[in-house]
Amino acid sequence: MAKLLYVRASPRGEESKSAQLAEAYLGSLRKANPDLEVDTLSVWDADLPVFDGNKVAAKINVMTGERHNAVQRTAWGQIIEIAGRFIAADRYLFAVPMWNSGIPYRLKHYIDVIHQPGMLWGLNPETGYFGLLENKHATLVLTSGAYAAEFPSPAFGVDLHSTYMRAWLNQAGVAAIDEIRFQPTLLTQDPAGDFERAKQTAIDLALAHNRV
């Protein structure tokens, strides 16, 4: 049975356009895959620990092969538990609004907690980073108020949004990535129509994924 982790990055709940599009995709995906296991994680409701000095020291000890002391073992155990939920998924669905050209800070916090050596990545001193996740797939649902690829940049924003998500996932070993975009959500003459078209794109992408 395939397992999908659905990560919601907007604090707006059901009002979130990124969440609405993600759920349209998910609904279509589930129709053809009734046995699909879905784990939903809202980064705004998750109990994410502060990535403090003890966790940094534990991370460095993993990279250098040093042993953890008692405090570091406890700190690293928290990281293992949270990252384990991410690693256990076969597929990922991210609903991510653009904030200040990038991603919401709570999603960045989540990524900083789980993106750890020996879990999502390794480092070869001669060739650089390599991902540890294998045979995973991610779908990114991306929304932004003013930014759109066809608008002048940086006047209407800069896409550090999709580029960051793709770079992070690639470093973790996830190469198969699809996108669903509703951009812009505000500077459009037909927001309702544009949203419905984006929703249909989400449904169509899920149908395509169902055929794979």
C-alpha positions as CSV (number, residue, x, y, z in Angstrom):
1,M,0.0,0.0,0.0
2,A,1.4,3.4,-1.0
3,K,1.7,6.1,1.6
4,L,1.4,9.8,0.8
5,L,2.4,12.6,3.2
6,Y,0.4,15.7,2.7
7,V,2.2,18.8,4.1
8,R,0.1,21.9,4.5
9,A,2.2,25.1,4.8
10,S,-0.6,27.7,4.9
11,P,-2.1,28.9,8.3
12,R,-5.4,29.8,6.5
13,G,-7.1,26.4,6.9
14,E,-9.9,25.7,4.5
15,E,-9.6,29.3,3.1
16,S,-6.1,28.4,1.7
17,K,-6.1,28.3,-2.1
18,S,-3.0,26.0,-2.0
19,A,-4.8,23.6,0.3
20,Q,-7.9,23.6,-1.9
21,L,-5.9,22.8,-5.0
22,A,-3.9,20.1,-3.1
23,E,-7.2,18.5,-1.9
24,A,-8.6,18.5,-5.4
25,Y,-5.5,16.6,-6.5
26,L,-5.7,14.3,-3.6
27,G,-9.4,13.6,-4.1
28,S,-8.8,12.6,-7.7
29,L,-5.8,10.5,-6.7
30,R,-7.8,8.6,-4.0
31,K,-10.7,7.8,-6.4
32,A,-8.4,5.4,-8.4
33,N,-6.4,4.4,-5.3
34,P,-8.8,3.7,-2.5
35,D,-6.1,1.9,-0.6
36,L,-3.8,5.0,-0.6
37,E,-2.7,5.8,2.9
38,V,-2.7,9.6,3.5
39,D,-0.9,11.2,6.4
40,T,-1.7,14.9,6.7
41,L,0.7,17.3,8.5
42,S,0.0,21.0,9.1
43,V,3.2,22.6,9.9
44,W,1.2,25.2,11.9
45,D,-0.2,22.6,14.2
46,A,2.9,20.3,14.5
47,D,5.0,20.4,17.6
48,L,8.3,21.3,16.0
49,P,11.2,21.5,18.5
50,V,13.6,24.5,18.4
51,F,16.7,23.5,16.5
52,D,19.0,24.7,19.3
53,G,22.6,24.2,20.3
54,N,22.1,20.7,21.5
55,K,20.6,19.6,18.2
56,V,23.3,21.4,16.2
57,A,26.0,19.6,18.3
58,A,24.2,16.3,17.8
59,K,24.1,16.9,14.0
60,I,27.8,17.8,13.9
61,N,28.7,14.6,15.9
62,V,26.8,12.5,13.3
63,M,28.7,14.1,10.5
64,T,32.1,13.7,12.3
65,G,31.4,10.2,13.7
66,E,31.6,11.3,17.3
67,R,29.3,9.9,20.0
68,H,26.4,11.7,21.5
69,N,26.3,12.6,25.1
70,A,23.0,12.0,27.0
71,V,21.6,15.4,26.2
72,Q,22.5,15.1,22.6
73,R,21.0,11.6,22.4
74,T,17.7,13.0,23.6
75,A,17.8,15.9,21.2
76,W,18.7,13.6,18.2
77,G,15.9,11.2,19.2
78,Q,13.4,14.0,18.7
79,I,14.8,14.6,15.2
80,I,14.7,10.9,14.3
81,E,11.0,10.7,15.3
82,I,9.9,13.7,13.2
83,A,12.1,12.8,10.2
84,G,10.9,9.2,10.4
85,R,7.4,10.2,9.6
86,F,8.7,12.0,6.4
87,I,11.0,9.1,5.4
88,A,8.2,6.6,5.7
89,A,6.1,8.1,2.9
90,D,6.4,7.0,-0.7
91,R,4.8,10.2,-2.1
92,Y,4.7,13.8,-1.0
93,L,2.1,16.5,-1.6
94,F,3.0,20.0,-0.5
95,A,0.6,22.9,-0.4
96,V,2.8,26.0,-0.3
97,P,1.9,29.6,-0.6
98,M,4.6,32.1,-1.5
99,W,5.7,34.4,1.3
100,N,8.1,37.2,0.5
101,S,9.3,35.4,-2.6
102,G,10.0,32.3,-0.5
103,I,8.2,29.7,1.7
104,P,6.4,30.2,5.0
105,Y,8.7,30.1,7.9
106,R,7.0,27.2,9.6
107,L,7.7,25.0,6.6
108,K,11.3,26.1,6.6
109,H,11.4,25.2,10.4
110,Y,10.0,21.7,9.5
111,I,12.6,21.3,6.7
112,D,15.4,22.4,9.0
113,V,14.4,19.8,11.6
114,I,14.1,16.8,9.2
115,H,16.9,17.5,6.7
116,Q,19.6,15.7,8.6
117,P,22.7,13.7,7.8
118,G,22.2,9.9,7.7
119,M,18.5,10.5,7.3
120,L,17.8,12.5,4.1
121,W,21.4,13.1,2.9
122,G,25.0,12.2,3.1
123,L,28.2,14.2,2.2
124,N,31.1,13.0,0.2
125,P,34.1,15.2,0.8
126,E,35.2,14.8,-2.8
127,T,31.9,14.9,-4.7
128,G,29.5,16.7,-2.3
129,Y,26.0,16.0,-1.1
130,F,24.0,13.0,-2.1
131,G,20.4,12.1,-1.3
132,L,19.3,9.1,0.7
133,L,15.6,9.0,-0.3
134,E,15.0,6.6,-3.2
135,N,12.0,6.1,-5.5
136,K,10.0,9.0,-4.0
137,H,7.7,11.4,-5.8
138,A,6.7,14.9,-4.9
139,T,3.9,17.1,-6.1
140,L,4.2,20.9,-5.3
141,V,1.0,23.0,-5.2
142,L,2.3,26.6,-5.5
143,T,0.3,29.8,-5.1
144,S,1.3,33.5,-4.9
145,G,-0.6,36.7,-4.6
146,A,1.2,38.9,-7.1
147,Y,4.1,36.8,-8.6
148,A,3.6,35.1,-11.9
149,A,6.1,33.7,-14.3
150,E,4.9,36.1,-17.1
151,F,5.2,39.2,-14.9
152,P,8.4,41.3,-14.7
153,S,10.7,40.2,-11.9
154,P,11.7,41.4,-9.3
155,A,8.9,44.1,-9.7
156,F,6.2,41.5,-8.9
157,G,8.4,39.1,-6.8
158,V,11.1,36.6,-7.3
159,D,10.6,32.8,-7.5
160,L,12.7,31.6,-4.5
161,H,9.6,29.5,-3.8
162,S,9.6,26.6,-6.2
163,T,13.4,26.8,-6.6
164,Y,14.0,26.3,-2.9
165,M,11.5,23.4,-2.7
166,R,13.1,21.7,-5.7
167,A,16.6,22.2,-4.5
168,W,15.8,20.8,-1.1
169,L,14.0,17.8,-2.4
170,N,16.7,17.1,-5.0
171,Q,19.4,17.2,-2.3
172,A,17.3,14.7,-0.3
173,G,17.2,12.4,-3.4
174,V,13.7,13.2,-4.7
175,A,14.1,13.8,-8.4
176,A,10.5,13.1,-9.6
177,I,8.7,16.4,-8.9
178,D,5.5,17.9,-10.5
179,E,4.0,21.3,-10.0
180,I,0.5,22.7,-9.9
181,R,0.5,26.5,-9.9
182,F,-2.2,29.2,-9.3
183,Q,-0.2,32.4,-9.8
184,P,-1.2,35.2,-9.4
185,T,-4.2,34.8,-7.1
186,L,-4.8,38.5,-6.7
187,L,-3.6,40.3,-9.8
188,T,-5.9,38.6,-12.2
189,Q,-9.1,39.8,-14.0
190,D,-10.8,36.4,-13.5
191,P,-9.7,35.0,-10.1
192,A,-12.6,32.5,-9.9
193,G,-12.0,31.3,-13.4
194,D,-8.3,31.0,-13.0
195,F,-8.7,29.1,-9.8
196,E,-11.1,26.6,-11.5
197,R,-8.6,26.1,-14.3
198,A,-5.8,25.4,-11.8
199,K,-8.2,23.0,-10.0
200,Q,-8.8,21.1,-13.2
201,T,-5.0,21.0,-13.8
202,A,-4.7,19.4,-10.3
203,I,-7.4,16.8,-11.1
204,D,-5.8,16.1,-14.5
205,L,-2.4,15.6,-13.0
206,A,-3.8,13.2,-10.5
207,L,-5.4,11.2,-13.3
208,A,-2.1,11.1,-15.1
209,H,-0.4,9.9,-11.9
210,N,-3.1,7.2,-11.5
211,R,-2.1,5.8,-14.9
212,V,1.6,5.5,-14.0
